Amino acid sequence: MRVLILGCGYVGTEAGRQLVAAGHSVVGVCRSAERFEELKSMGLQPEVGDLTRREDLERLPGPFEGVINTVSSSKGGAAEYRSVYLEGTRTVLDWLRSQPLKRYAYTSSTSVYAQTDGSWVDESSPATPAGETGSLLRDTEDLLLDANRERSVPAVILRVAGIYGPGRGFLFQKFLAGEATISGDGSRFINMVHRDDVASALVRLMDPTLAAGIYNCVDDEPLPQGEFLRWAAQSLDRPVPPSAPEPAPGTRKRGVSHKRVSNARLRATGWAPAYPSWRDGYRAWVEAIRAGQPIPAAQLGATEA
Ligand SMILES: NC(=O)c1ccc[n+]([C@@H]2O[C@H](COP(=O)([O-])OP(=O)(O)OC[C@H]3O[C@@H](n4cnc5c(N)ncnc54)[C@H](OP(=O)(O)O)[C@@H]3O)[C@@H](O)[C@H]2O)c1
């Protein structure tokens, strides 16, 4: 397959690397040429482009059978969400009419599930985010679901949990900086997934024989927020962070939820995470710190989903 990756950031670049390793031909789009050498070294063909600009899409060296959209709002607010996710997807969908498309994949977020009762949620659970940014993610999903219904656009939506991996991990980095607090009694569930497993899910979903629609992308072990911090403290012989009141609803961009996200539908495609538990995924980083090795530079973009 010739695959286009829009937004070669933390996840998109790894997805590109895995696709090339699996024998696909991959064009990777960045907003600047700064990372061209890195992408070339992984076998990707780098191109500069902005998905909100139709003329940039027209210039790309297609035709493409697979398109993966992993652009992010770069920590922006509602205006950036609207421009990059909603309007960007609209622009891409329009341009895709000219492509021999077999599969389109878009990375949404498990933050669209606003449940606060600690229940298990799957793709059929209500997804009604309270905040404006969450609603924009849902609107983007709906745009793709409508395009699938009305024009048979073979779109899959990956609802991704809090991403961690080399150099990135929202709560862990707060812990290392001495800024983490246990929320309330620490029992609120959070959900994580390793970057490499998000990438392998995107690769798996390029198979056009799999059903279009929504798939959750999360590891096997939702965990209480306090348990993670107590584990980090114990693993690194550091003090357990203090407790603080739960953040008030509406104080975080992606909301404050309490739910356990199921990956059963994604697993049923044959995908299996290399890091089924965050304990596996953080092992190398913890061991590096214990061995006194330098901590990788923080990567932007992490959220608690
Ligand atoms: N991080 C998390 O914990 C998390 C959780 C749930 C879902 N997600 C979703 O997962 C996806 C991948 O996240 P990530 O962490 O890999 O993001 P990331 O590291 O921030 O990478 C996103 C990439 O998109 C590029 N980009 C932004 N706007 C663009 C535009 N208009 N045109 C073309 N490229 C553009 C950025 O380019 P520049 O380098 O030029 O800025 C960046 O390289 C995103 O859709 C994100 O919303 C993330």
The ligand as a Tripos MOL2 file, in Angstrom:
@<TRIPOS>MOLECULE
LIG
   48    52     1     0     0
SMALL
NO_CHARGES

@<TRIPOS>ATOM
      1 N1         -0.7430   12.6910   23.4520 N.am      1 LIG1
      2 C1         -1.7400   12.0190   24.0050 C.2       1 LIG1
      3 O1         -1.6700   11.5910   25.1500 O.2       1 LIG1
      4 C2         -2.9860   11.7520   23.1740 C.ar      1 LIG1
      5 C3         -4.0720   11.1490   23.7680 C.ar      1 LIG1
      6 C4         -5.1810   10.8570   22.9770 C.ar      1 LIG1
      7 C5         -5.1710   11.1590   21.6160 C.ar      1 LIG1
      8 N2         -4.0940   11.7780   21.0690 N.ar      1 LIG1
      9 C6         -4.1070   12.0630   19.6230 C.3       1 LIG1
     10 O2         -3.1400   11.2320   18.9860 O.3       1 LIG1
     11 C7         -2.6240   11.8960   17.8180 C.3       1 LIG1
     12 C8         -1.1120   11.8430   17.8120 C.3       1 LIG1
     13 O3         -0.6530   12.5340   18.9490 O.3       1 LIG1
     14 P1          0.8840   12.8540   19.1360 P.3       1 LIG1
     15 O4          1.1110   12.8150   20.5930 O.co2     1 LIG1
     16 O5          1.7140   12.0160   18.2280 O.co2     1 LIG1
     17 O6          0.9280   14.3690   18.6190 O.3       1 LIG1
     18 P2          2.2130   15.2850   18.3530 P.3       1 LIG1
     19 O7          3.4520   14.6200   18.8450 O.co2     1 LIG1
     20 O8          1.8720   16.6390   18.8440 O.co2     1 LIG1
     21 O9          2.3260   15.2700   16.7620 O.3       1 LIG1
     22 C9          1.3560   15.8580   15.9540 C.3       1 LIG1
     23 C10         2.0030   16.2960   14.6730 C.3       1 LIG1
     24 O10         1.0120   16.9630   13.8930 O.3       1 LIG1
     25 C11         1.6350   18.0170   13.2330 C.3       1 LIG1
     26 N3          0.6400   19.0260   12.8480 N.ar      1 LIG1
     27 C12        -0.0700   19.8550   13.6460 C.ar      1 LIG1
     28 N4         -0.8830   20.6250   12.9290 N.ar      1 LIG1
     29 C13        -0.6970   20.2820   11.6300 C.ar      1 LIG1
     30 C14        -1.2520   20.7330   10.4140 C.ar      1 LIG1
     31 N5         -2.1570   21.7020   10.3680 N.pl3     1 LIG1
     32 N6         -0.8200   20.1450    9.2560 N.ar      1 LIG1
     33 C15         0.1070   19.1480    9.2820 C.ar      1 LIG1
     34 N7          0.6690   18.6950   10.4290 N.ar      1 LIG1
     35 C16         0.2720   19.2590   11.5740 C.ar      1 LIG1
     36 C17         2.6430   18.5620   14.2000 C.3       1 LIG1
     37 O11         3.6120   19.2630   13.4750 O.3       1 LIG1
     38 P3          4.6380   20.2900   14.1660 P.3       1 LIG1
     39 O12         5.7530   19.3900   14.6130 O.co2     1 LIG1
     40 O13         4.9940   21.1860   13.0590 O.co2     1 LIG1
     41 O14         3.8950   20.9710   15.2850 O.co2     1 LIG1
     42 C18         3.1580   17.2820   14.8350 C.3       1 LIG1
     43 O15         4.2810   16.7780   14.1550 O.3       1 LIG1
     44 C19        -3.2430   13.3010   17.8260 C.3       1 LIG1
     45 O16        -4.3680   13.2910   16.9700 O.3       1 LIG1
     46 C20        -3.6970   13.4890   19.2630 C.3       1 LIG1
     47 O17        -4.7980   14.3790   19.3640 O.3       1 LIG1
     48 C21        -3.0050   12.0740   21.8080 C.ar      1 LIG1
@<TRIPOS>BOND
     1     1     2 1
     2     2     3 2
     3     2     4 1
     4     4     5 ar
     5     4    48 ar
     6     5     6 ar
     7     6     7 ar
     8     7     8 ar
     9     8     9 1
    10     8    48 ar
    11     9    10 1
    12     9    46 1
    13    10    11 1
    14    11    12 1
    15    11    44 1
    16    12    13 1
    17    13    14 1
    18    14    15 2
    19    14    16 1
    20    14    17 1
    21    17    18 1
    22    18    19 2
    23    18    20 1
    24    18    21 1
    25    21    22 1
    26    22    23 1
    27    23    24 1
    28    23    42 1
    29    24    25 1
    30    25    26 1
    31    25    36 1
    32    26    27 ar
    33    26    35 ar
    34    27    28 ar
    35    28    29 ar
    36    29    30 ar
    37    29    35 ar
    38    30    31 1
    39    30    32 ar
    40    32    33 ar
    41    33    34 ar
    42    34    35 ar
    43    36    37 1
    44    36    42 1
    45    37    38 1
    46    38    39 2
    47    38    40 1
    48    38    41 1
    49    42    43 1
    50    44    45 1
    51    44    46 1
    52    46    47 1
@<TRIPOS>SUBSTRUCTURE
     1 LIG1         1 GROUP 0 **** ****
